[in-house]
């Protein structure tokens, strides 16, 4: 399975903070925002990842992450010239995806929770062995603000609506999607919405029609944060800070994940820790020493 991180757009909801820098490079407490979706893909066991951003910002991500070899992964880059919708990333990434299945994560989504990696890897298995695409649902009190997914007792999606006035469930469809390879052709054949974008909801509705869409739930003990506004950006930073300071464990630390997933060895992790003359570097070194 391949992975795609979409961190494009103009980030206007975060202006002026994001006026001269892509929001994916803004800090969430002790690390750049893109580290969080990158970590999610790595926890899924995905090592081939495409980062899609704007022409103005793509080189900054390259400067930050390079080819990914320091994490034992392979990073590629491409651009979305205009904000033509989330689903366009499958058209942009067609050659990258090739004949593989693909996981898409939006660059401003943060996930945290017990056994989250197991849930992610279950989704990968469902796509690759059962040919079921998977989306994730998260219980919210105000579903009318989100894309809402309704599902049956077997976790088959039965309806998906974007910001419905009368939601059929309280489960928001979050910015994390596991798809079979047919997503490329689906994206090529859907029509732009009224706002001129290729909508991810339309892609999901097509899978729903084919009866090939499953729902995985993030329940109690799991956190989903969308960092697209000033308030949610601060909320996310405070959440990460609280967990890290109380537990002494880092959230979305790609170097640690690379080590624990077997992507890099102890020496590589130790060398990475020595590059940071701060608590982050000390944390990486302690992982090796513990």
C-alpha positions in Angstrom: 0.0 0.0 0.0 1.2 3.5 -0.8 0.4 6.6 1.3 -0.4 10.2 0.3 -0.4 13.3 2.6 -2.3 16.2 1.1 -1.1 19.5 2.6 -2.1 21.9 -0.1 -4.6 24.8 -0.2 -4.0 28.4 1.0 -4.8 27.8 4.6 -6.8 31.0 4.7 -8.5 30.0 8.0 -5.1 30.3 9.7 -4.1 33.6 8.2 -2.1 35.6 9.0 -0.2 32.7 10.8 -0.1 30.7 7.5 0.2 33.6 5.1 3.9 33.0 4.3 4.2 29.3 5.2 2.1 26.2 4.6 0.1 25.2 7.6 1.7 21.8 7.4 4.9 23.4 8.6 3.4 25.2 11.6 4.4 23.8 14.9 2.0 21.6 17.0 3.8 21.9 20.3 7.3 20.4 19.6 7.1 19.3 16.0 5.8 20.4 12.6 2.2 19.6 11.8 3.1 17.2 9.0 4.9 14.9 11.4 1.5 13.9 12.7 -0.1 12.6 9.5 3.4 11.2 8.5 3.4 9.2 11.7 -0.1 7.8 11.1 1.0 6.4 7.7 4.2 4.9 9.3 2.1 3.3 12.0 0.1 1.7 9.2 3.2 0.1 8.0 3.4 2.3 4.9 6.9 3.2 3.7 6.2 4.7 0.3 4.7 8.1 0.8 3.8 11.0 -1.6 3.5 14.5 -0.1 1.3 16.8 -2.2 1.5 20.6 -1.6 1.4 23.9 -3.4 4.1 25.0 -5.9 5.2 27.6 -3.4 5.6 25.3 -0.5 6.7 21.9 -1.8 10.5 22.7 -1.6 10.1 23.5 2.1 8.8 20.1 2.8 11.7 18.6 0.8 14.1 20.7 3.0 12.4 19.3 6.1 12.1 15.6 5.2 14.3 15.0 2.2 13.9 11.5 0.6 12.8 10.0 4.0 15.8 7.7 4.2 16.7 8.9 7.7 13.4 7.3 8.7 13.8 4.2 6.6 11.0 5.3 4.3 10.7 6.6 0.7 9.3 10.1 0.3 8.2 11.6 -3.1 6.7 15.0 -3.8 4.2 16.5 -6.2 2.2 19.7 -6.5 -1.4 20.6 -6.6 -1.4 23.8 -8.7 -4.9 24.9 -7.7 -7.2 23.9 -4.8 -9.3 21.6 -7.0 -10.4 19.3 -4.3 -9.1 16.5 -2.1 -9.9 13.8 -4.7 -7.6 15.4 -7.2 -4.7 13.9 -5.3 -5.4 10.5 -6.8 -5.1 11.9 -10.3 -1.9 13.8 -9.4 -0.5 10.7 -7.7 -1.6 8.1 -10.4 1.9 7.2 -11.4 3.1 7.1 -7.8 0.2 4.8 -6.8 0.7 2.5 -9.8 -1.1 -0.8 -9.2 -1.2 -0.5 -5.4 -3.9 0.4 -3.0 -3.5 3.7 -1.3 -4.1 5.5 2.0 -4.8 9.3 2.0 -4.5 11.4 5.1 -5.2 15.1 5.2 -2.2 17.1 6.5 -4.1 18.9 9.3 -5.6 15.8 10.9 -4.1 14.5 14.2 -4.9 11.0 15.6 -4.0 9.5 19.0 -5.2 6.6 21.0 -4.7 3.1 22.4 -3.8 0.4 19.9 -4.3 2.9 17.1 -1.6 1.3 15.0 -3.5 -2.1 15.2 -6.6 -0.4 13.9 -4.7 1.1 11.0 -3.0 -2.1 10.0 -6.4 -3.9 10.2 -7.7 -1.3 7.6 -4.7 -2.1 5.4 -5.4 -5.8 5.6 -9.1 -5.2 4.8 -8.3 -3.3 1.7 -5.6 -5.6 0.4 -7.1 -8.9 1.2 -10.9 -8.3 1.1 -10.9 -5.4 -1.4 -13.0 -3.3 1.0 -12.1 0.4 1.2 -12.2 1.8 4.7 -13.1 5.2 6.2 -13.0 6.2 9.8 -15.9 7.5 11.9 -15.5 9.6 15.1 -18.5 10.4 17.4 -19.2 14.1 17.6 -22.0 16.2 19.3 -22.4 18.5 16.3 -22.4 16.2 13.2 -24.1 18.9 11.0 -20.6 20.5 10.9 -19.0 17.5 9.2 -19.3 14.9 6.6 -21.5 12.3 8.3 -21.3 8.5 7.7 -24.2 6.1 8.6 -23.4 2.4 8.8 -25.1 -0.9 9.6 -24.3 -3.6 12.2 -21.7 -5.1 10.0 -19.9 -1.8 9.6 -20.9 -1.3 6.0 -21.4 2.3 5.1 -25.0 2.9 4.0 -25.0 6.7 3.6 -22.5 9.6 3.5 -23.6 13.2 3.6 -21.7 16.5 3.7 -22.8 18.8 6.5 -26.4 17.5 6.5 -29.1 19.6 8.2 -30.6 16.4 9.6 -27.7 14.0 10.3 -28.4 10.3 10.1 -25.7 9.6 12.7 -23.3 11.3 15.1 -20.2 9.9 13.4 -18.0 12.4 11.4 -16.0 10.9 8.6 -12.4 12.0 9.5 -9.6 12.9 7.1 -8.2 9.4 6.8 -9.1 7.0 3.9 -7.9 3.6 2.8 -8.8 2.8 -0.8 -8.4 0.0 -3.4 -6.6 0.9 -6.6 -9.9 1.7 -8.3 -9.9 5.1 -6.6 -7.8 6.4 -9.4 -10.5 5.7 -12.0 -13.2 6.9 -9.7 -11.5 10.2 -9.2 -11.0 10.7 -12.9 -14.7 10.2 -13.6 -16.4 12.2 -10.9 -17.8 15.6 -11.6 -16.7 18.8 -9.7 -19.1 20.0 -7.1 -20.9 23.3 -7.0 -17.8 24.9 -5.6 -15.7 23.5 -8.5 -13.9 20.8 -6.5 -13.5 17.0 -6.8 -14.9 16.1 -3.5 -13.8 13.1 -1.4 -17.4 12.6 -0.3 -18.2 11.8 -3.9 -15.5 9.2 -4.1 -16.9 7.6 -0.9 -20.4 7.7 -2.3 -19.2 5.8 -5.4 -17.6 3.1 -3.2 -20.8 3.0 -1.2 -22.8 2.3 -4.4 -20.5 -0.6 -5.2 -21.0 -1.9 -1.6 -17.2 -1.8 -1.1 -17.0 0.7 1.8 -16.4 -0.3 5.4 -16.4 2.0 8.5 -13.9 1.7 11.3 -14.8 3.6 14.5 -12.5 5.6 16.7 -14.2 5.3 20.1 -13.4 6.2 23.7 -9.7 6.4 24.3 -9.1 7.9 20.8 -8.6 11.5 19.9 -9.1 13.1 16.5 -8.1 16.7 16.1 -8.6 18.9 13.0 -6.1 21.8 13.2 -7.6 24.0 10.6 -8.4 27.0 12.8 -6.4 29.2 15.3 -8.4 27.7 18.2 -8.0 24.1 17.2 -4.3 24.7 16.5 -3.8 25.8 20.1 -6.1 23.0 21.4 -3.9 20.4 19.6 -0.7 21.9 20.9 -2.0 21.9 24.5 -3.3 18.3 24.2 0.1 17.1 22.9 1.9 19.0 25.6 -0.2 17.6 28.3 0.1 14.0 27.2 3.8 14.2 26.6 4.6 15.9 29.9 2.4 13.6 32.0 3.5 10.3 30.4 7.0 11.2 29.3 6.2 9.7 25.9 6.0 11.6 22.6 3.0 11.7 20.3 3.7 11.3 16.6 7.5 11.1 16.9 8.4 9.6 13.4 12.0 8.7 14.5 10.7 6.6 17.4 8.0 5.0 15.2 10.6 4.2 12.5 12.7 2.4 15.2 9.8 0.5 16.8 8.4 -0.5 13.3 11.9 -1.8 12.4 12.5 0.7 9.7 15.7 1.9 11.3 18.2 0.4 13.7 19.5 1.6 17.1 22.6 3.3 15.8 20.5 5.4 13.3 18.1 6.4 16.0 21.0 7.4 18.3 22.6 9.4 15.6 19.3 11.2 14.9 19.0 12.0 18.6 22.5 13.6 18.7 21.5 16.0 16.0 19.0 17.8 18.3 20.5 19.7 21.2 17.3 19.7 23.2 14.8 17.5 25.0 13.6 16.0 21.7 17.1 14.7 21.0 17.5 13.5 24.5 14.2 11.6 24.2 15.4 9.8 21.1 18.6 8.8 22.8 16.8 7.5 25.9 14.7 5.2 23.7 17.9 3.4 22.6 19.3 3.3 26.2 16.0 2.0 27.8 
